Amino acid sequence: MTGMLSSEEIACMRQAGRVAALILKKLGKCVRPGVATKYIEESFDSYLKEYPGMESAFKGFMGYPASLCVSINDEVIHGIPSDKREIREGDLVSIDLGIKYKGLFVDTAYTYIAGRAGKAARKLVKASLKSLYAGIKKVKPQATIGDIGSAVQNFVESQGFAVVRQFVGHGIGRALHLPPEVPNFGIPGEGDKLFEGMAIAIEPMVTAGKYDVVVAGDGWTAKTRDGSLSAHFEHTIAITKKGPLILTRI
């Protein structure tokens, strides 16, 4: 299990989380038809230079070749930015980024719609975002990972969608990925307990079809097996005696 964080460490993560949220919002303005996904990465790198001491948490992590992930439509997560991949009208564009600051990590993601999209796509994005907050509401000391996963799963499935099983959220703090795993499915009362001073990344990955995914030939990009649309949202959360503290918001 992830080690407990001090109040000073959580405050430091909050600093990085606020910057991550600000940059993620700015990057949302890059999501428009005709923009190459590489431009989003370049913009992230440029914005991050304005904050001394902060750096991409993803670049080089387990060999990942870019500083953030940009996944489109049926790409669930880990899409590698490319100057050959252009965003089109109606695309669902998921941007996932992390920041390392003073040896501590935060992780966040948001799915944007490029221009106009159909009703079904908009419903998927809305449901995915709401499921994130359904999970966050369950965060408190002595709650379990199953409480979170069950809340996410139940909401998503009530909307006619599915949660990915192969990839999950995670503990975070002194490393980018730490125990415990935080699935977007589960049974209330089961799994690891949460304690004050922990931090976790809750990240619903939701599909409009079945939940099965495959990894593309680049070794990173995870796509829905049936080609259905997907959406991805994420926040880094600290567990406090008062409940959840969202570190990655403005």
N, C-alpha and C positions, 0 to 999 in steps of 0.2 A: 504493500500500500504506500501511496505517496506520503512523504514526510509532512508534518504540520508546518505551516508557514507562520512566521511572526507577523505582528501587526505592521511592522516596518516593511517587510517583504510584500505584504498584500498592498500596502500603500504604493510601493514601487511598481507593482503589477498594474495598479489602477492608473498610474501615470502612463505606462505603455499602452494600456487598454484604451485610454481616452484618445491617444494618438492613432491607434489602430482604427478606432471608430471614425475619427475625423477623416483619415485617409481613405477608408473604405467608402465613405459617403462621397468624397471627391471622385473616386474611381468610377462611381456609378454614373457620373456625367460623361464618362468615356464610352459608356455602353450605348452605342448608336450604330445604325447601319453603315457599313463601309469601313469601320475601324478594325484594324488588325489586332488580334489579342496580344501580340508582342508590345503594342503601344501601351496597353494597360500595365504591363510589367515595367516598362520604361518609365511610365508616369509614377508608379509606386516607388521605384528606386529614386526618382527625382524628389518626390515629396519627403521621403524618409531622410534625405540628406539635410533637411531643415531641422532635424532633431538629433543633436549630437549624442552619441553613445547608444543610439538605437539602430538595430540592424535587422535584416530579414532573418526570421527563424527557420525558413524553409530551404534557403539556398545551401545546397550541399548536404542537407539532412538525408541520411541513408542513400546518398548519391543523387538526390533530386537536382535537376539541372537548372532550375529557374528560381526566382525570388518570391513567386506566388503562384497560385493555381487559377486558371481560367477554364471553366468547363461549360460546354454549350449543349443545350437540349438533352439528348440521351446520354451525354457525358455526366456522370454523377459527381465525381471528384477527380482531382489530380491531373486535370488537363494542363498540358505544357503550353505556355504562350508561344505563338509563332507569327512571324511576319507574313506567312502564307495563309493564315486562317482569318478570314474577315467575318465580322458579325453581319447578320442579315436582318431585315425587318421581321419582327415577331419572335426572334430568338430569345430563349431563356438563357441568361449568362450568369453563372455562379462564380463569384470571386471569393477565394479563400486565401487568407494571409495570416501570417504570424509575425510577432516582433520579439526580439531578444533585447533585454535591457538590464544591465547590471547583473547578469547571470540568471535572470528570471524571464519567463516566457508567457505570452498570451497568444490566443488563437481565435479567429473570428471569420465568419463567412456570411454572404448575403447573395440572394439571387435577384438579379435585375431583369426587366423586360425591355428589349430593344424595340422602341417604337410601339406599335400596336400588336397585340396578340389576341388569339381567340378566347372565348369564354372559358373553355376547359383549361387552357394554359393558365389563365389568370386565377382560376379557382385552385389549381394545384399550388401555385406560388403562395396564395393567401393561406391555404390550409397548412402548408409547410411552416410558414412563419408562426401561425397560431399554435402549432404543435410544439414549437420550441418553448413558447411561454407557458404552455400547459406543463411541460417538463420542469421548467424553472420553478413553477409554483410549488412543486413537491420538495424543493431543496430546503432542508433544515437539519440540524444535528439529530442523529438517531434515525433519520429517514434512511431508506435503502435505495440502492441502484435500481432495484426492481420497481420501486414506487415511481421513479422518473420514467423508466422505459415503458411501463404500463400506461402512464398518462399520455406519452407521445403516441404510442401505438394505437390506443383506443380512439384518440381524436382523429388521427390520420385515417384509420380504417372506417370511422364513422362518416368520413367524407368521400369514401369510395376509392381511396388510394392505398399504397403499400409502403412499408418502411424497409429499407435495405437491411439485410442481416449480416452481410459479409464484412461491412465496415461499421465502426462504432465510435462513439466519443471516448474520452480518456481523462485520466488525471493529468494535471499540469502544474507547473511551478518552477522548480529548479531544473527541470528538463521539459522539452516540448511534449513528449509522450511519457506518461507514468501510469502505474496502476492507480485506481482500478479502471477496467474497461467500463464504458457507459453506453450500453446498447440502447437502441430506440425501440425496444420491445422488452417485455418481461412480465413478471408477476408481482403484485404488491407484497411487500414484506420480505421478498427474497433478495439475495445478493448482498454485497458488502454494505456496511453501514457508513453513513456520512458523519464526520466529526468537525467541530469548530476548528478552523485553521486549515482545512483542506481547500483545494481548488480543483475544479473539474471543467472540462469542455463538453458542453452538451451540443450535439450537432445532428439534428434530424436530416436524413437523406431520404427523400420521398420520391416515389415513382408513380406515374399515372397508370402503369400496367403491373406486371409482376415484379417481385423484388429481386429476382436473380440478376447478377451483374457479371460481366467478363472484363478482363484487363486487356487493353489493346496491345498491338505489337510494339509500342514504345516502352512497354514494361511499367507504365504508370497510369495512364488514363483508364479509369473504370467506367464502363458504359452499361446501360441496361441491356440485358440479353435480348429482350423482345423489341428493342428500338424505341420504347416509350419515353416520353418526356420525364425529366427529373428536376428536382429543386433541392437546394441545400442551404440551410441557415445554421449559424453557430455563434454562441457566446461563451466566454470564459467566466465562470461563476466562483466566487469565494463563499464558503459556508461560514456563516456567523451565527451567534446565538440569537440574533434577530431574524434569521432566515437568509435568503439568497442575496448576495451583493454582486450585481452584474458589473464586471470589471471592464468589459469591452463595449461601453456605450459612451456617448458624448456627455 
